């Protein structure tokens, strides 16, 4: 989280003797939300307790940090710390240095309470905090913008997806006047949640999965908003069309041991090679991978034809384009950003598809929007131009709103930069990125059934198909679907399979009339699950369809990708500010690129850049005597 204009102030009255690194008193400043934690002890998440006093202090501080993060706070927001030490020895004070480091230079009020014992005789240390954070939602509502009238703010954020909303929240937390201009009539960008017919559940038409370990930003937001989760099912068999079923987590069936060994070797090679990529500057050591497509990389690495088919399936399922279109460097970097190829594709504990949100993933955007000063998000206001001058920028919308600001944060996908007139024009590298990056074709068709017929057949609902038809039509064993996942909410009686028609075959399928698109999907599901009663497959009680490429303000999903030769030449420009304009979005992230986690992290980065730039601008010049 970026540095903020704090909601707290700490003091050391001169009449009182100095307490060294800590303060005597702390109080809130401006509209603030006060946070009280319980006492945190040195117990690990698995319930274990170290016998070491020092290790208990460290774990207590880790646990306290989790509590603060879940409340939208950091150690720098602490007003007061109270800690309890069993059999305190003034000559043995390891807590002092550990707390000092944990506070990162912050100096709250503190109180040390020696005690003979704590709630559990194994506990040696306990710490609690009172913190306060600036709460933009408590500020006076912003007045509505008036068409034709120039409005003044500190920062304009373009786009109310997760990256833009996170940036706006951090900016307002820092005391800046920030507004968000959104082209759609809703917040959330490529997260979009709609209710099911039974009124008890929802489906996600866009982003749908997080995890609770290495996607810490999303998990913290979920904790803050009190969200509940559904663990992605991994019980039952998977299906590979025409190759049969196989246990979840094991390798799919192949026609020969040679093919199986070749596939496993190439999978391990992709994992190993992606781990060698520099996550910040992938074009340095990995430049040679940018001279070939991922399909070419597979063939040059000795992949047999069936393995090459699988390599293409991975790319289609993950980014919505074919392996013959994407740079090998981009794909390896994409995998590295999610912790590795295997982890990114996993439905397990640390994987990219581990948890689904019961109320849908638009809940995060709605939650972030609710944290902003009322009136901050202006919907149905697509930005048409950004004109810069020495003082800042003037942002114009298609509905005749004009806003003057010191800084602008653009959070739309890179290819959509072309829809905004920049004056002066973007740098050559930025223009090259905008014109060269490509959004994949990624659609969802969600089939909701009265009962989970796949579970009754001992299947997990996860299925793949190599047999994608070039024209998007089902026939001769082929069809439009690359991937199927179970997205049921069993507790609320919604049993769903989400089908993914993606990449070029999905694009061809999208050209068909709506009724035919649906019939082609059902026919392909029946082919994939051969042996299951077709009457069950052809009887969904509800069908949802979302084609992100036809959505005017997205034009594709999940995030822009690059062909060979782009990342190694102009990739460095993706996060570079342009004058007073800063750029965020999931494709700019180096952690979980293409995922909601990457979007939130990029928003934090953009806000930090702006806050630091404005602090530097407004900092008094040093006077030399």
C-alpha positions as CSV (number, residue, x, y, z in Angstrom):
1,X,0.0,0.0,0.0
2,X,1.4,3.4,-0.9
3,X,2.5,6.1,1.6
4,X,-0.5,8.2,2.6
5,X,-1.3,11.5,4.1
6,X,-1.8,9.9,7.5
7,X,-5.1,9.9,9.4
8,X,-3.0,9.9,12.6
9,X,-0.6,12.2,14.4
10,X,1.8,11.3,17.2
11,X,3.3,13.7,19.7
12,X,6.0,13.9,22.3
13,X,5.2,16.8,24.7
14,X,8.4,18.5,25.6
15,X,7.5,18.6,29.3
16,X,7.7,14.8,29.5
17,X,10.9,12.8,29.5
18,X,11.8,11.2,26.1
19,X,10.7,7.6,25.5
20,X,13.2,7.0,22.8
21,X,11.8,5.7,19.6
22,X,8.1,5.8,20.6
23,X,5.6,8.6,21.2
24,X,3.6,9.7,24.2
25,X,0.3,10.4,22.5
26,X,-1.5,9.8,19.2
27,X,-4.7,11.1,17.7
28,X,-6.7,11.0,14.5
29,X,-6.7,13.7,11.8
30,X,-9.7,14.3,9.5
31,X,-12.3,11.7,8.6
32,X,-10.9,8.5,9.9
33,X,-12.0,4.9,10.7
34,X,-10.6,3.5,14.0
35,X,-9.5,-0.1,14.1
36,X,-9.1,-2.2,17.3
37,X,-7.4,-5.5,17.2
38,X,-7.5,-8.4,19.7
39,X,-4.3,-9.5,21.3
40,X,-2.1,-11.3,18.8
41,X,0.1,-14.1,20.1
42,X,2.8,-16.2,18.5
43,X,0.6,-19.0,17.2
44,X,1.0,-20.2,13.6
45,X,-2.0,-20.8,11.3
46,X,-1.7,-24.5,11.9
47,X,-2.1,-24.0,15.7
48,X,1.6,-24.6,16.5
49,X,3.4,-22.5,19.0
50,X,7.2,-22.1,19.1
51,X,9.1,-22.5,22.4
52,X,11.3,-19.5,21.4
53,X,10.4,-16.1,22.9
54,X,11.9,-14.3,19.9
55,X,10.0,-16.5,17.4
56,X,6.8,-15.9,19.3
57,X,7.3,-12.1,19.0
58,X,8.0,-12.4,15.3
59,X,4.8,-14.5,14.7
60,X,2.7,-12.1,16.8
61,X,3.8,-9.2,14.6
62,X,3.0,-11.3,11.5
63,X,-0.5,-12.0,12.8
64,X,-1.0,-8.4,13.8
65,X,0.0,-7.4,10.3
66,X,-2.6,-9.7,8.8
67,X,-5.3,-8.1,11.0
68,X,-4.3,-4.6,9.9
69,X,-4.1,-5.6,6.2
70,X,-7.6,-7.2,6.4
71,X,-8.9,-3.8,7.7
72,X,-7.1,-1.8,5.0
73,X,-4.4,-0.6,7.3
74,X,-0.6,-0.9,7.7
75,X,1.8,-0.7,10.7
76,X,2.2,3.0,9.8
77,X,-1.5,3.6,10.7
78,X,-1.1,2.4,14.3
79,X,-2.1,4.9,17.0
80,X,-1.1,2.8,19.9
81,X,0.5,-0.6,20.7
82,X,0.0,-2.5,23.9
83,X,2.1,-5.5,24.5
84,X,2.1,-8.1,27.3
85,X,5.3,-9.9,28.3
86,X,5.4,-12.9,30.5
87,X,8.1,-12.6,33.3
88,X,9.5,-9.5,31.8
89,X,13.2,-9.0,32.2
90,X,14.4,-5.4,31.5
91,X,17.8,-6.8,30.6
92,X,16.4,-9.0,27.9
93,X,14.4,-6.8,25.5
94,X,14.4,-8.5,22.0
95,X,10.9,-7.2,21.4
96,X,12.1,-3.6,21.2
97,X,14.2,-4.0,18.0
98,X,11.6,-6.4,16.4
99,X,8.7,-4.0,16.9
100,X,10.9,-1.1,15.8
101,X,11.7,-2.8,12.5
102,X,8.0,-3.9,12.0
103,X,6.9,-0.2,12.4
104,X,9.1,0.8,9.5
105,X,10.1,4.1,11.1
106,X,6.6,4.9,12.5
107,X,6.5,5.9,16.2
108,X,3.1,5.3,17.8
109,X,2.3,5.5,21.5
110,X,3.1,2.3,23.3
111,X,2.5,0.6,26.7
112,X,4.4,-2.5,28.0
113,X,2.5,-4.6,30.5
114,X,4.5,-7.3,32.4
115,X,2.3,-10.3,33.3
116,X,2.9,-13.6,35.2
117,X,1.2,-15.6,32.4
118,X,-1.2,-15.3,29.5
119,X,-4.3,-17.3,28.4
120,X,-2.2,-20.3,27.4
121,X,0.8,-21.1,29.5
122,X,2.8,-21.6,26.3
123,X,2.3,-18.0,25.2
124,X,5.2,-15.7,26.2
125,X,4.2,-12.5,24.3
126,X,0.9,-10.8,23.2
127,X,0.4,-7.5,21.3
128,X,-2.7,-5.5,20.4
129,X,-3.1,-2.3,18.4
130,X,-5.4,0.6,17.9
131,X,-5.0,2.1,14.4
132,X,-6.8,4.7,12.3
133,X,-7.0,5.1,8.5
134,X,-8.2,8.0,6.4
135,X,-11.7,7.0,5.3
136,X,-12.6,8.7,2.0
137,X,-16.2,7.5,2.3
138,X,-16.7,9.7,5.4
139,X,-15.8,12.8,3.5
140,X,-18.4,15.2,2.1
141,X,-19.8,14.0,-1.2
142,X,-18.4,15.5,-4.4
143,X,-20.7,17.7,-6.3
144,X,-21.9,16.3,-9.7
145,X,-19.8,17.3,-12.7
146,X,-21.5,19.8,-15.0
147,X,-21.1,19.3,-18.8
148,X,-19.3,22.2,-20.4
149,X,-17.8,23.4,-17.1
150,X,-14.2,22.8,-16.2
151,X,-13.8,21.0,-13.0
152,X,-10.5,20.8,-10.9
153,X,-9.2,17.8,-9.1
154,X,-5.8,16.4,-8.1
155,X,-6.0,13.2,-10.1
156,X,-8.3,11.7,-12.8
157,X,-8.4,7.9,-13.0
158,X,-9.6,6.6,-16.3
159,X,-11.5,3.3,-15.9
160,X,-13.4,1.8,-12.9
161,X,-12.0,-1.7,-13.1
162,X,-10.1,-3.2,-10.1
163,X,-6.9,-1.4,-11.0
164,X,-8.5,2.0,-11.4
165,X,-10.6,1.7,-8.3
166,X,-7.7,0.5,-6.2
167,X,-5.6,3.5,-7.4
168,X,-8.4,5.9,-6.6
169,X,-8.8,4.5,-3.1
170,X,-5.1,4.8,-2.4
171,X,-5.1,8.4,-3.8
172,X,-8.0,9.4,-1.6
173,X,-6.4,7.7,1.4
174,X,-3.4,10.0,0.7
175,X,-5.7,13.0,1.0
176,X,-5.8,13.7,-2.8
177,X,-9.0,14.7,-4.6
178,X,-9.4,11.9,-7.1
179,X,-12.3,11.0,-9.4
180,X,-12.9,8.0,-11.6
181,X,-14.3,8.2,-15.2
182,X,-15.8,5.0,-16.4
183,X,-17.2,4.4,-19.9
184,X,-19.6,1.7,-18.9
185,X,-22.7,2.0,-16.8
186,X,-21.2,-0.1,-14.0
187,X,-17.9,-0.6,-12.2
188,X,-15.8,-3.7,-12.4
189,X,-14.3,-3.8,-15.9
190,X,-13.8,-7.4,-16.8
191,X,-15.4,-8.6,-13.5
192,X,-19.1,-8.8,-14.0
193,X,-21.5,-10.7,-11.8
194,X,-25.2,-11.5,-12.6
195,X,-27.8,-13.3,-10.6
196,X,-29.2,-16.8,-11.4
197,X,-32.9,-17.4,-12.0
198,X,-33.4,-19.0,-8.5
199,X,-32.3,-15.7,-6.9
200,X,-30.0,-17.6,-4.5
201,X,-26.7,-17.4,-6.4
202,X,-24.7,-15.6,-9.1
203,X,-22.5,-16.4,-12.0
204,X,-19.3,-14.6,-13.0
205,X,-19.2,-13.6,-16.7
206,X,-15.6,-12.4,-16.3
207,X,-12.9,-13.0,-13.7
208,X,-13.9,-15.7,-11.4
209,X,-11.0,-17.2,-9.3
210,X,-8.5,-16.2,-6.6
211,X,-6.6,-18.0,-4.0
212,X,-5.9,-17.2,-0.3
213,X,-2.1,-17.6,-0.3
214,X,-0.1,-15.9,-3.0
215,X,-2.9,-13.6,-4.2
216,X,-2.7,-11.6,-1.0
217,X,-4.2,-8.4,-2.2
218,X,-7.4,-10.0,-3.4
219,X,-7.6,-12.1,-0.3
220,X,-7.2,-9.1,1.9
221,X,-10.0,-7.3,0.0
222,X,-12.2,-10.3,0.5
223,X,-11.5,-10.4,4.2
224,X,-12.2,-6.7,4.5
225,X,-15.5,-7.0,2.6
226,X,-16.6,-10.1,4.5
227,X,-16.8,-12.3,1.4
228,X,-17.2,-16.0,1.5
229,X,-15.8,-18.6,-0.9
230,X,-16.4,-21.8,-2.7
231,X,-13.3,-24.1,-3.1
232,X,-12.9,-25.2,-6.7
233,X,-13.7,-28.9,-6.9
234,X,-10.9,-31.3,-7.6
235,X,-12.9,-34.5,-6.9
236,X,-13.6,-36.9,-9.7
237,X,-12.1,-37.6,-13.0
238,X,-11.1,-35.1,-15.8
239,X,-11.9,-35.7,-19.4
240,X,-9.8,-35.2,-22.6
241,X,-12.1,-35.5,-25.6
242,X,-11.5,-38.7,-27.5
243,X,-8.9,-39.9,-25.0
244,X,-11.2,-40.7,-22.1
245,X,-11.2,-39.8,-18.4
246,X,-8.3,-39.7,-16.0
247,X,-7.9,-38.8,-12.3
248,X,-7.7,-35.2,-11.3
249,X,-4.1,-34.1,-11.0
250,X,-2.6,-36.8,-13.1
251,X,-1.4,-36.8,-16.6
252,X,-3.9,-37.3,-19.4
253,X,-4.0,-40.5,-21.4
254,X,-1.8,-40.7,-24.5
255,X,-1.5,-43.3,-27.3
256,X,2.0,-44.3,-26.3
257,X,4.5,-44.1,-23.5
258,X,6.8,-42.1,-25.8
259,X,4.1,-39.4,-26.2
260,X,3.4,-39.4,-22.4
261,X,7.1,-39.0,-21.6
262,X,7.5,-36.3,-24.2
263,X,4.5,-34.4,-22.8
264,X,5.8,-34.6,-19.2
265,X,9.3,-33.5,-20.3
266,X,8.0,-30.5,-22.1
267,X,5.7,-29.5,-19.3
268,X,8.7,-29.6,-16.9
269,X,10.8,-27.7,-19.4
270,X,8.2,-24.8,-19.6
271,X,8.2,-24.7,-15.8
272,X,11.9,-24.6,-15.6
273,X,12.4,-22.0,-18.4
274,X,9.7,-19.7,-17.0
275,X,11.4,-19.6,-13.6
276,X,14.6,-18.3,-15.3
277,X,12.8,-15.2,-16.6
278,X,13.6,-11.9,-14.9
279,X,10.1,-10.8,-13.7
280,X,11.0,-7.1,-13.8
281,X,13.0,-7.0,-17.1
282,X,12.3,-10.2,-19.0
283,X,13.8,-8.9,-22.2
284,X,17.3,-8.9,-20.9
285,X,18.2,-12.6,-20.3
286,X,15.2,-13.9,-22.1
287,X,15.5,-11.9,-25.3
288,X,16.1,-14.9,-27.5
289,X,12.6,-16.3,-26.5
290,X,11.1,-13.2,-28.1
291,X,12.4,-14.3,-31.6
292,X,9.9,-17.1,-31.8
293,X,6.3,-18.0,-31.0
294,X,5.4,-20.4,-28.2
295,X,4.5,-23.0,-30.8
296,X,7.9,-22.7,-32.4
297,X,9.5,-22.9,-29.0
298,X,7.7,-26.2,-28.4
299,X,8.8,-27.6,-31.7
300,X,12.4,-26.5,-31.3
301,X,12.4,-28.1,-27.8
302,X,11.6,-31.5,-29.3
303,X,7.9,-31.6,-28.6
304,X,6.1,-34.3,-30.5
305,X,2.9,-33.4,-32.4
306,X,0.6,-34.4,-29.6
307,X,2.6,-32.3,-27.1
308,X,2.5,-29.3,-29.5
309,X,-1.3,-29.7,-29.6
310,X,-1.3,-29.6,-25.8
311,X,1.0,-26.5,-25.8
312,X,-1.5,-24.7,-28.0
313,X,-4.3,-25.8,-25.8
314,X,-2.5,-24.3,-22.8
315,X,-2.1,-20.9,-24.5
316,X,-5.7,-20.9,-25.8
317,X,-7.1,-21.7,-22.4
318,X,-4.9,-19.2,-20.6
319,X,-4.8,-16.1,-22.8
320,X,-7.3,-16.7,-25.6
321,X,-5.1,-16.9,-28.6
322,X,-3.2,-19.6,-30.4
323,X,0.4,-20.7,-29.7
324,X,1.4,-19.6,-33.2
325,X,0.5,-16.0,-32.4
326,X,2.1,-15.3,-29.0
327,X,5.8,-14.6,-28.2
328,X,7.4,-17.5,-26.3
329,X,9.0,-14.8,-24.0
330,X,5.6,-13.3,-23.3
331,X,4.1,-16.6,-22.4
332,X,7.0,-17.6,-20.2
333,X,6.9,-14.3,-18.4
334,X,3.1,-14.6,-18.0
335,X,3.6,-17.9,-16.3
336,X,6.4,-16.6,-14.1
337,X,4.2,-13.8,-12.9
338,X,1.8,-16.4,-11.4
339,X,4.6,-18.2,-9.6
340,X,5.2,-20.7,-12.4
341,X,3.4,-22.5,-15.2
342,X,2.1,-25.4,-13.0
343,X,0.9,-23.1,-10.2
344,X,-0.9,-20.7,-12.6
345,X,-2.8,-23.5,-14.1
346,X,-3.6,-25.3,-10.8
347,X,-7.0,-25.5,-9.2
348,X,-5.3,-26.5,-5.9
349,X,-4.4,-24.5,-2.8
350,X,-1.9,-22.1,-4.3
351,X,-3.2,-22.1,-7.8
352,X,-4.8,-19.6,-10.0
353,X,-8.2,-21.3,-10.0
354,X,-8.6,-22.3,-6.3
355,X,-11.4,-20.2,-4.9
356,X,-14.6,-18.7,-6.3
357,X,-16.4,-15.8,-4.5
358,X,-20.0,-16.7,-3.4
359,X,-21.4,-13.2,-4.2
360,X,-19.3,-13.0,-7.4
361,X,-16.1,-11.2,-8.2
362,X,-17.7,-7.9,-9.0
363,X,-18.1,-7.7,-5.2
364,X,-14.5,-6.5,-5.1
365,X,-15.1,-3.6,-7.4
366,X,-18.4,-2.7,-5.7
367,X,-16.6,-2.9,-2.4
368,X,-13.7,-0.6,-3.5
369,X,-16.2,1.9,-5.0
370,X,-18.1,2.0,-1.7
371,X,-14.8,3.0,0.1
372,X,-14.4,6.1,-2.1
373,X,-15.8,9.6,-1.3
374,X,-19.4,9.6,-2.5
375,X,-19.7,11.0,-6.0
376,X,-16.1,10.0,-7.0
377,X,-17.1,7.5,-9.7
378,X,-18.7,9.0,-12.8
379,X,-20.3,6.3,-15.0
380,X,-21.2,6.3,-18.7
381,X,-18.4,8.8,-19.3
382,X,-15.8,7.5,-21.8
383,X,-12.6,9.6,-22.0
384,X,-12.0,10.9,-25.5
385,X,-8.9,13.0,-25.0
386,X,-6.1,13.8,-22.6
387,X,-4.2,17.1,-23.2
388,X,-1.1,17.8,-21.2
389,X,0.6,21.0,-20.4
390,X,3.3,22.1,-17.9
391,X,0.9,22.3,-15.0
392,X,-0.9,19.0,-15.5
393,X,-3.6,17.6,-17.9
394,X,-7.1,18.4,-19.2
395,X,-9.3,15.3,-19.6
396,X,-12.3,15.5,-21.9
397,X,-15.1,12.9,-22.1
398,X,-17.5,12.0,-24.9
399,X,-20.4,13.4,-22.9
400,X,-18.7,16.8,-22.6
401,X,-17.2,16.6,-19.2
402,X,-13.9,18.6,-18.8
403,X,-11.6,18.0,-15.8
404,X,-8.3,19.7,-15.1
405,X,-5.9,17.7,-12.9
406,X,-2.3,17.5,-11.9
407,X,-2.0,13.8,-12.8
408,X,-3.9,11.2,-14.8
409,X,-3.9,7.4,-14.3
410,X,-5.1,5.4,-17.3
411,X,-6.3,1.9,-16.4
412,X,-7.8,0.8,-19.8
413,X,-6.2,-2.1,-21.7
414,X,-3.1,-1.2,-23.8
415,X,-4.8,-1.7,-27.2
416,X,-7.6,0.8,-26.2
417,X,-5.1,3.6,-25.8
418,X,-5.9,4.2,-29.5
419,X,-9.4,5.2,-28.6
420,X,-8.1,8.2,-26.6
421,X,-6.5,11.2,-28.3
422,X,-3.3,12.1,-26.4
423,X,-1.8,15.6,-26.9
424,X,1.1,15.5,-27.2
425,X,1.0,12.1,-28.8
426,X,2.3,9.1,-26.9
427,X,5.9,8.2,-27.2
428,X,6.9,5.9,-30.1
429,X,7.4,3.0,-27.7
430,X,3.9,3.5,-26.1
431,X,2.3,3.7,-29.6
432,X,4.1,0.6,-30.7
433,X,2.9,-1.3,-27.6
434,X,-0.7,-0.1,-28.2
435,X,-0.6,-1.1,-31.9
436,X,1.2,-4.4,-31.4
437,X,-0.4,-5.9,-28.4
438,X,-3.4,-8.1,-29.0
439,X,-6.4,-9.0,-26.9
440,X,-7.3,-12.7,-27.0
441,X,-10.8,-14.0,-27.9
442,X,-12.3,-15.3,-24.7
443,X,-15.9,-16.1,-24.1
444,X,-17.9,-17.9,-21.5
445,X,-21.0,-19.9,-21.9
446,X,-22.4,-21.0,-18.6
447,X,-24.8,-23.9,-18.6
448,X,-26.9,-24.2,-15.4
449,X,-28.5,-27.5,-14.7
450,X,-31.1,-28.8,-12.2
451,X,-28.7,-31.4,-11.0
452,X,-24.9,-32.1,-11.5
453,X,-25.1,-35.0,-13.9
454,X,-21.3,-35.0,-14.2
455,X,-20.8,-35.5,-10.5
456,X,-23.2,-38.5,-10.6
457,X,-20.9,-39.9,-13.3
458,X,-17.8,-39.6,-11.1
459,X,-16.5,-36.6,-13.0
460,X,-15.0,-33.3,-11.7
461,X,-16.4,-31.2,-14.5
462,X,-13.0,-30.3,-15.8
463,X,-12.6,-31.2,-19.5
464,X,-10.3,-30.3,-22.4
465,X,-10.7,-30.6,-26.1
466,X,-8.0,-30.5,-28.9
467,X,-10.9,-31.0,-31.3
468,X,-11.7,-27.4,-32.0
469,X,-13.4,-26.8,-35.3
470,X,-12.0,-24.0,-37.5
471,X,-15.5,-22.7,-38.3
472,X,-16.7,-22.9,-34.7
473,X,-19.3,-25.5,-35.6
474,X,-19.7,-28.9,-34.1
475,X,-19.3,-32.0,-36.3
476,X,-16.9,-34.9,-37.0
477,X,-15.9,-34.9,-33.4
478,X,-14.9,-31.2,-33.3
479,X,-16.5,-28.1,-31.8
480,X,-15.9,-24.6,-30.4
481,X,-15.0,-25.5,-26.8
482,X,-11.4,-25.7,-25.5
483,X,-12.0,-25.9,-21.8
484,X,-14.9,-26.7,-19.4
485,X,-14.9,-26.1,-15.6
486,X,-17.4,-26.9,-12.9
487,X,-18.6,-23.5,-11.4
488,X,-21.4,-24.8,-9.2
489,X,-22.7,-23.3,-6.0
490,X,-24.0,-26.5,-4.6
491,X,-25.1,-24.9,-1.3
492,X,-27.6,-22.7,-3.2
493,X,-28.8,-25.3,-5.7
494,X,-26.9,-23.9,-8.8
495,X,-25.1,-26.7,-10.8
496,X,-23.1,-25.1,-13.6
497,X,-20.5,-25.9,-16.2
498,X,-18.6,-23.0,-17.7
499,X,-17.5,-23.6,-21.3
500,X,-14.8,-21.6,-22.9
501,X,-14.9,-21.0,-26.6
502,X,-11.6,-19.2,-27.1
503,X,-8.9,-18.1,-29.6
504,X,-9.6,-18.3,-33.4
505,X,-12.1,-21.1,-33.2
506,X,-14.1,-19.1,-30.6
507,X,-13.9,-16.0,-32.8
508,X,-15.4,-18.0,-35.7
509,X,-18.1,-19.5,-33.4
510,X,-19.0,-15.9,-32.3
511,X,-20.0,-15.1,-35.9
512,X,-22.9,-17.6,-35.7
513,X,-26.5,-16.5,-34.8
514,X,-27.2,-16.7,-31.1
515,X,-29.4,-19.8,-31.3
516,X,-26.8,-21.6,-33.3
517,X,-24.0,-20.6,-31.0
518,X,-25.9,-22.2,-28.1
519,X,-26.7,-25.4,-30.0
520,X,-23.1,-25.8,-31.1
521,X,-22.0,-25.5,-27.5
522,X,-24.4,-28.1,-26.3
523,X,-23.5,-30.4,-29.1
524,X,-19.8,-30.2,-28.3
525,X,-20.5,-30.8,-24.6
526,X,-22.3,-34.0,-25.6
527,X,-19.3,-35.1,-27.7
528,X,-16.8,-34.3,-24.9
529,X,-18.9,-36.2,-22.4
530,X,-19.6,-39.1,-24.7
531,X,-21.4,-41.9,-22.7
532,X,-23.4,-39.5,-20.6
533,X,-27.2,-39.3,-21.3
534,X,-27.6,-36.6,-23.9
535,X,-31.0,-35.8,-22.6
536,X,-29.3,-34.5,-19.4
537,X,-26.7,-32.5,-21.4
538,X,-29.3,-30.9,-23.6
539,X,-31.5,-29.7,-20.7
540,X,-29.9,-26.7,-19.0
541,X,-32.4,-24.7,-17.0
542,X,-30.5,-21.5,-17.7
543,X,-27.7,-20.4,-20.1
544,X,-25.5,-17.3,-19.8
545,X,-23.2,-16.1,-22.6
546,X,-20.6,-13.4,-22.5
547,X,-18.4,-12.5,-25.5
548,X,-15.8,-10.1,-24.2
549,X,-14.5,-9.3,-27.7
550,X,-17.9,-7.7,-28.5
551,X,-17.8,-5.6,-25.4
552,X,-17.0,-2.1,-26.6
553,X,-14.8,-1.1,-23.7
554,X,-12.9,-4.4,-23.3
555,X,-12.5,-5.8,-26.9
556,X,-11.1,-9.0,-25.5
557,X,-10.0,-10.9,-22.4
558,X,-8.2,-11.7,-20.2
559,X,-5.3,-9.2,-21.0
560,X,-3.3,-8.0,-23.9
561,X,-0.5,-10.2,-25.2
562,X,2.4,-9.6,-27.6
563,X,3.7,-11.4,-30.7
564,X,7.4,-12.0,-31.2
565,X,9.7,-9.0,-31.4
566,X,7.6,-6.6,-29.2
567,X,8.5,-7.4,-25.6
568,X,12.3,-7.2,-26.2
569,X,12.1,-3.9,-28.1
570,X,9.3,-1.8,-26.5
571,X,8.2,-3.9,-23.5
572,X,10.2,-1.6,-21.2
573,X,7.6,1.2,-21.9
574,X,4.6,-0.7,-20.5
575,X,4.8,0.8,-17.0
576,X,6.6,4.1,-17.9
577,X,4.7,7.3,-17.1
578,X,4.2,9.7,-20.0
579,X,4.5,13.2,-18.7
580,X,1.7,13.6,-16.1
581,X,0.0,10.4,-17.3
582,X,0.6,7.1,-15.5
583,X,-0.5,3.6,-16.7
584,X,-1.9,0.7,-14.8
585,X,-3.9,-2.5,-15.6
586,X,-3.4,-6.2,-15.1
587,X,-1.1,-6.5,-18.1
588,X,1.3,-4.0,-16.5
589,X,1.7,-6.1,-13.4
590,X,4.7,-8.4,-12.7
591,X,2.7,-10.5,-10.2
592,X,-0.3,-12.5,-11.5
593,X,-0.4,-10.7,-14.8
594,X,-3.9,-11.2,-16.4
595,X,-5.5,-11.9,-13.1
596,X,-7.5,-9.7,-10.6
597,X,-4.5,-9.9,-8.3
598,X,-2.4,-8.3,-11.0
599,X,-4.9,-5.5,-11.5
600,X,-5.1,-4.6,-7.9
601,X,-1.3,-4.6,-7.5
602,X,-0.9,-2.4,-10.6
603,X,-3.4,0.1,-9.2
604,X,-1.4,0.3,-6.0
605,X,1.8,0.9,-8.0
606,X,0.2,3.7,-10.1
607,X,-1.2,5.4,-7.0
608,X,2.3,5.2,-5.3
609,X,3.9,6.8,-8.4
610,X,1.4,9.7,-8.4
611,X,1.6,10.3,-4.6
612,X,5.4,10.3,-4.7
613,X,5.5,12.6,-7.7
614,X,3.1,15.1,-6.1
615,X,4.9,15.0,-2.8
616,X,8.2,15.7,-4.6
617,X,6.6,18.5,-6.6
618,X,5.1,20.1,-3.5
619,X,8.1,19.6,-1.2
620,X,9.8,22.9,-0.3
621,X,13.2,23.4,-1.9
622,X,16.2,22.9,0.3
623,X,17.8,26.2,1.3
624,X,21.6,26.2,1.2
625,X,23.3,28.7,3.5
